[in-house]
Amino acid sequence: MSTEKKLLVVLGATGYQGGSVVRTLLHSPTYHIRAITRNPTSPSAQALASAGAELYTADLHSTISLTNAFSGAATIYLVTNFFDDLSTTHKEIEQGKRALDIAAKLPTLEHLIWSALPSITDVSGGKYRNVVHFDSKAVVTQYLKTKKDLWAKSTVLWIAPYFQLWEQMRTIFGPVRVVGEDGVERFVIKKSAGPGMKMPWVDVEETGMVVRAILCKGRDLGGKVVAMVGEENVGEATKFKEWGEFVKRPAEYRQITKEAQVKYLESLGLPPFLVTDMSEHLAAFEEFQGKVYHGPEVIQASEILPEGEKLKDWKEYLHTADWEPILQK
């Protein structure tokens, strides 16, 4: 590793977020990238290595491996994956706290970027308390705030739901191909939320661009929250209608009852807590739309991006994304 460059450790390097950070900053004159993965022989990991990243094997469950992975880091991009282990709702909290405990002891650390989410319990004033895949990250954020020295050099990044979830978690978020009684093939999205609901969305591949902007701001963003939202002004039914017109396929948004939503999620084999989580998640976003990723102390990513850079809105993403994986399934 060149002594002229600072070490940037990126967790989840083969995932959407981490991969974007690695690719964006790989040839930075400031940083040497250490890409953390559990499987260094995977094609995605090998692609990063071929591009010039230092691969390092570590696991968020292992204190020893994380300690070694973080050694010498000037900057850490920390992300956890709630959906990686659905056997319990506590694993992600344990992983996040473990990583923070190690980071807090690093004498070389200058900046920590923690990929978190807002607390739906707080946003809803306690009405929706079971959106654990949001609230577990918020619990870790509260723990981070108790470590005053670490908090002072940390930036919390709230990333809105990805446009890519239409493919990654298609049965929950995306269009499903069905053949009706009339024999016509069409794509359908079924949600209990009304067709006019405006969800926040973002192209997760732009995470690296936002992280680069955060790093340029440096300690000015210590103890701050940055929200990464590309689109929140288009209703869900309108968005789906525009998608259908673009790909030239029949597309139908169907509003269903909350009871039907629960039964559908149960039919996917999701554990009971996740059925409740996803049901409340949608209800909270509909009832508190425009508020989840906003607040008096929340900085929008658009405020820190340099001139000439912006997050894609829905129409920009629609016209640049590869829709074949969805159309072919």
JOSULSUL-V405412 format. One line per field, one symbol per residue. ss: DSSP state (H for helix, E for strand, C for the rest). burial: 1 if it has 16 or more other ideal C-beta (glycine too) atoms within 10 Angstrom, else 0. Layout:
# JOSULSUL-V405412
ss = ???
burial = ???
This chain:
# JOSULSUL-V405412
ss = CCCCCEEEEECCCCCHHHHHHHHHHCCCCCEEEEEEECCCCCHHHHHHHHHCCEEEECCCCCHHHHHHHHCCCCEEEECCCHHHCCCCCCHHHHHHHHHHHHHHCCCCCCEEEEEECCCHHHHCCCCCCCCHHHHHHHHHHHHHHHCHHHHHCEEEEEECCECCHHHHCHHHHCCEEEECCCCCEEEEEEECCCCCCCCCEECHHHHHHHHHHHHHHHHHHCCEEEEECCECCCCHHHHHHHHHHHHCCCEEEEECCHHHHHHHHHHCCCCHHHHHHHHHHHHHHHHCCCCCCCCCCEEEHHHCCCCCCCCCCHHHHHHHCCCHHHHHC
burial = 00000111111111111111111111000011111111010000100100001011010100001110110011111111110000001011101101110111010010111111111110110001011111111111100100000110111111111111011001011110000000000110101110101111111111111111111000001111111111110111101101110000101110100000110110000100011111111111110110011100001010011000001111001100100001000
